[in-house]
Amino acid sequence: MSAATINPHEAAHFGALAADWWDPHGSSAMLHKLNPVRLSYIRDQIDAHWHVDARERYALAGRSAIDVGCGAGLLAEPLARMGATVTGVDAAPENIAAARDHAAGQGLSIDYRAGELANLEDLSPFVSSEVETPGRPALPMGISTSLDANGKRKKRQFDLVTSMEVVEHVTDPAAFIGELAARLAPGGLMILSTPNRTMLSKLLLVEAAERVGAVPRGTHDWDQFLKPEELAKLLEGAGLEVIDRTGLSPSPAKGFKLGGSEALNYLVAARWPA
């Protein structure tokens, strides 16, 4: 898969937010509210997929993970703390720089790269540090040069592939999902989240949220949102099977909660068919 999926206008929009990405009260405040709920879902799916004890601190020890559209690392860092060898890819170099600096300050070793996922092997690494992460030894971060039987460079594959609130921002969702699938190792797990294309999401996520400043203006294009059945079709077209789907909805007490309505946002877990 070599099709370009980065929308340069979207990359510039999110790159401009890099400076305060880690500020829970800044322009990414909604992501900070979403992240714990998404992490809860991801952990549940990890435990179910690999039969991990829910009390295990390093649920991803010995496994590799890639977060595509990683921003400044809000998800990549928790995955690293779970013991994974983590790669983060983002369209905006500004985000990757912010992610690298923050991870270094946390003593986390994460391989950050800016650019197209399809070109991962050619992207210069932005290694945050070589500090050992609890639960696994520090690994050297380099560009893979392994070749397949035809002498072509193999694509790096990962046990866990995540991409949160990204597919609605790319130019070619089918190509993007295909590239995500190409990065998923046999026996691996993929987890995505995205807004649903409903009148409620148009009213609340686009019109109201941007009007009151809950998200920066221009963040969402409602026409690019995918309905659950549309995303499922893309995943199935890439050869994957959807194994779980759940809604992500507002909660007066916590900001967001899992389960219930999928009208605003939803998460999907997929894998290669058994």
N, C-alpha and C positions, 0 to 999 in steps of 0.2 A: 504494500500500500504506500503510494508516494503522493497521493493527492494532498494539496495544501488545505488545511481546515482552519487556520488562524484567520480571524477577522482583524485586520490591523487597527480598525477604529475601536473595537472592543478591547484589544490589547492596550491601546493607548489610554482608554478610559480607566481600566483597572490599574495600569501602571502608575497613573497619577494619584492613586489612593495608597501607594505603597508606604509612604512615610508614617501613616498612623494606623496601619493594618492591625497592629497589636494593641491598639488603644480600645478597650472595651466600651468606651463612651464616644469613640470617633466615628468616622464614616463607615466602618465595618462593624458597628455595634450589633447589627442584626446577625451577622455571622457568629459573633461571640455567643449570642443566645442560641443559635442553631447548633453550634458545634457539640456541646455536651449531649444533646439528644441524638445527633447523628453518631457520635462515638458510642453511645449506649447500644444503638442498633448494630453498628459494626462489630462491637464486642460480642453481642449475642450471636451474630452470624458466624463469627470466627469460632466461637465455642461449639456451635452446632456442627459446623462444617468439618472441623478437625478434632472434634470430641475432646475439647479442652475443658478442664475443671474451671468453673466460674471464679474460683478463688485464686487461680494461678495468676501471678503478677505479670509474668513474661509470656503472655499467650502466643506471641509471634516469634519466640526464640528459635533461631535456626531457619527462619523463613525470610523471604525477600518481599518487599512491597514497593509499589509505585503509586504516588498520588499525582494525577494528571490535572493540571489547572490548580496547582498547589497554592497559588497566591504567596503569602509570606510565611506559610508553614503551619497554619493553625491545626491541620490534621496530620501533616507529616511528623511533627514533633511527638504527639501522643503515640503514633505508630512506632516510632523509634524507641520510646519508653517502654513499649510492650515487647521489646527485644528484636524487632525486625531490622534487617538491613534495608534502609529506606532510600529511594530515589524520588525526588520531586521535580516535576517539569511544569513550566509555566510559559505562556506566550510573552509575558512582559519582563524584560531584564531587570526593571526596577523592583519588581516583586521578588525575583530571585536574589537580588542583592540584599533586600531587607530580610528575606528568609535565612540567607547565609549568615548574616550578622547576628540575628536573634538566636539561631541554633548554636553559634559559637559561644555566645554569652551563657547559654544553658549547658554547655559542655556536651553537646550532642553531635554525633558524626552522621551527617546526611549529605547525600550526593545530589546537589541541585544543578539543574540545567535549564537554560532558556531557549525556547524555539519549538519547532514542530515535533510532536511525538514520533512521527514517521522517520525523523532524522536523528533520533536519540543517539545512535552510535557515533554520529559526527559532531555532536554538540560538545563544546568545551565544558568540562565539569566545574562546578562551583562548590568545592568541598568545604563544608563549614568548619570541620576540624577532624583530627584523627584521634579524638578522645574515645576511650573505650566506653561503650554503653553497657549498663548492667544487664547481665543475662547473656551477653555474647561478646566475643572479642572484636576489637576494631579491625575492619577489613580495608585493604587498599582500594581506593576508588580510581578506576581507570576506564578507558574506552575499550569495549569488547572487540576483539579481533578474531574470534573463533569463526570458522567457516563451515558451511554445510557440505553435503556430498557433491554439490555442483560447483564448489569453489566460491560460492557467494557468502558474504558476511551474514552470520546468523543474527536474527533480532534477539535482543535481550528479552527474556521472559521472567515473569514474577509470580510468586505464589498468590499474592493479593494485589488486585488492581482496583483503585478507587478513583472516582471523579465526581466531585460534589458541585452541583450547580454550574456545570460547564457545558453540557451538550446543547443547551439552548443558546449558547453564545458562538458556536462554530458555524462556518460557512456551509459545511456538508456533513450533517449528522450521521448519515449512513457510512461515509468514509471514516469519520471519527470513531464510531462504534466498531467498525472493522479493524481499525488500528489498535483500539483497546483490546479487542479479542486476540489480535496477533501477539500481544504482549502477555497474555494470560497463559501461564504454564499449565501442563496437564495436571489435573487434580486441584487446580487453583480456584480462587473465589474472586468474583467481581462484584463491587457494590457501587451503585450510582444513586444520585439524588437529583431531582429537577422539579421545577414548578409545573403544575398541570395547566392546560389551556382551557380554562373555564371562565365564565363571566365573573365569578367571585374572585378569581385570581387577578383578572383585569382590573376589577374595582379596588381590591385591597393591596395587591403587590405592586401594581403599576401606578394607578392614578392616585390612590390615597397615600401609599407609603412614600412615593417620591414627592408628593405635594407637601407633606408634613416633615420631610427630611429624614424619615426612618431609613431610607436608602438614597444614595446619591442619584440625582436626576440623570436619566439616560442609561441607567443600569439594565433595565429590562425592555425587551421588545416582545410584547405579548404574542405576536404572530409566530414567534420562534419557539414558544413553549410546546412541549410534546405531551399528548395524552398518554396515559399508561399503556393503552393497547398499541399506540404508535411506537413507543419505545420498545415494547415487547417484540414487536414485529422486526425492528432493527436488530435487536439482540439475536432473535431466532435466525434472521437472515445472515448473521455472522457465524452461525453454527452453534450458538449457545442456547441453554435452556434457563428460563426464569424459574427460580426455586422459592422466591419469597417476594412479597410486595406489601408495603404498609404505608399508611398516610402519615404525614407530618403536619400537625395542625396547631393553631394558637392555643395557649393555655393561660388563663388569667393569673395563675399562681406561679408558673415556671417560664412563661414566655412561649414555649413550644412543648408539645408532647407527641409521643408515638401513638399510632393507632387512630381509630376513628376515621374522619373524613379525609379523602384524598383530593378534595376540591382545590386546595391551595398548593400542596407540595406532597411528594411521595418519594420513598426509597425503594430500590429494587436490588435484589441479590441474584446473581446468575453464575452458572458454571458450565463446563463442557459436559455433554450428556454422558452418562455412565455407560 
